[in-house]
Amino acid sequence: MTTTVVDIGTLIIRDRNLRGGRPIIAETGTSVRRIAVLYKQGNSAEEIARLMTHLSIAQVYAALTYYHANRAEIDTDLAEEQAAYEHLAELHYKNLKTNS
């Protein structure tokens, strides 16, 4: 039996042409922040792997490891995205009221 050794440093990549340069799981379009959101919602690594069947448990753990090692970066990115969403929603509802 042949064992394949995976360098865990190859599991998470950044490419400015993919997902705005945010860290993603290599060979997938799945961002680390997507895994972080599921984790913050209370899902375990195993549950995330079951939800996202295209990912291996090793990929999920690599994303979680990246998240924990770079928590401030990912949490700031998530907070900025939430603020942008709330701002756009506010503009949308103001526009609806104005046009009613």
N, C-alpha and C positions, 0 to 999 in steps of 0.2 A: 504494500500500500504506500502510495506517494503522498506526502503531506505538502500542502502549499502554504508557504509563509507569506503573510500579507504585512507590508509595512504600514502601520496605522496612520502614518503621516501622509499616505496617498489617498486616504478615504474622504478627506474634506479638501476641497479646492476653492480658489477664488479666481474668477476670470472677469475682467471688467465688461466683457461682452455678454456675460450671462448673469441674469438676475441683478443687474446694476452693480456688479462686483461684490455682492453679498456672498458669504460662504455657502457653498452647496455641497451635497453629497456627490462625490465623483461618479460620473457615468449616469447621473440622474438629473432631473430638473428640480429636485427637492432641496429647498433651502434649509439651513440649520434653524432659522427662525421658525419655520413651519413645525419642525420637530419640537422646538422650545415651547411653542404655543400649546401643542398637544400635551406636553409634559406639565406645563403650568396649569392646565385644566385638570390635572390629577391622574393622567394616564401614565402607566409604567412603561418601561422600554418594551416589554413583551406585548403590552396592549397596543402600543404604537406600531410595532412590527405587524401585528394582526390587522390593524386598520389600514396600513400602507403596505399592501402585499408585495409591491415591487421592491421593497427594501429588505435587506437581511438584518438580523438582530445585531450583527457587528456594525453595520452602517448606522443603525439607530443609536447604538452606544457611542460610536465615534461622534455623531452629531451632538449627543448629550454631553460628551466629554468636552467638545469644543465650546458648547454653550456654557458649561460651568467654568471653563478656563477663561472665557471672554464674556462673562455675564453682563458687565456694564455696557459693552458694545451692543450686544443683542437686545438687551432691555431698553436701551436708549433708542435703538432703531424701531422697536415695537411701539414705544411711547410716541415717537415722532409720527409714525404711520397712523396711530389711533387719533392723534391730534389733528392730522390732516383730514382724516375721515370725518371727524366731528365738525371741523370747519366747513367742509363741503356739504355735509348734511344740513348744517345751519343755513348756509346760503340757499340751498335747495328749498327748504321750508319757508324761508323769507320770500323767495321768488313765488312760491305757490300762494302765499297770503296776498302778495302784491297783485297777482293776476286773477284773484278770485273776485 
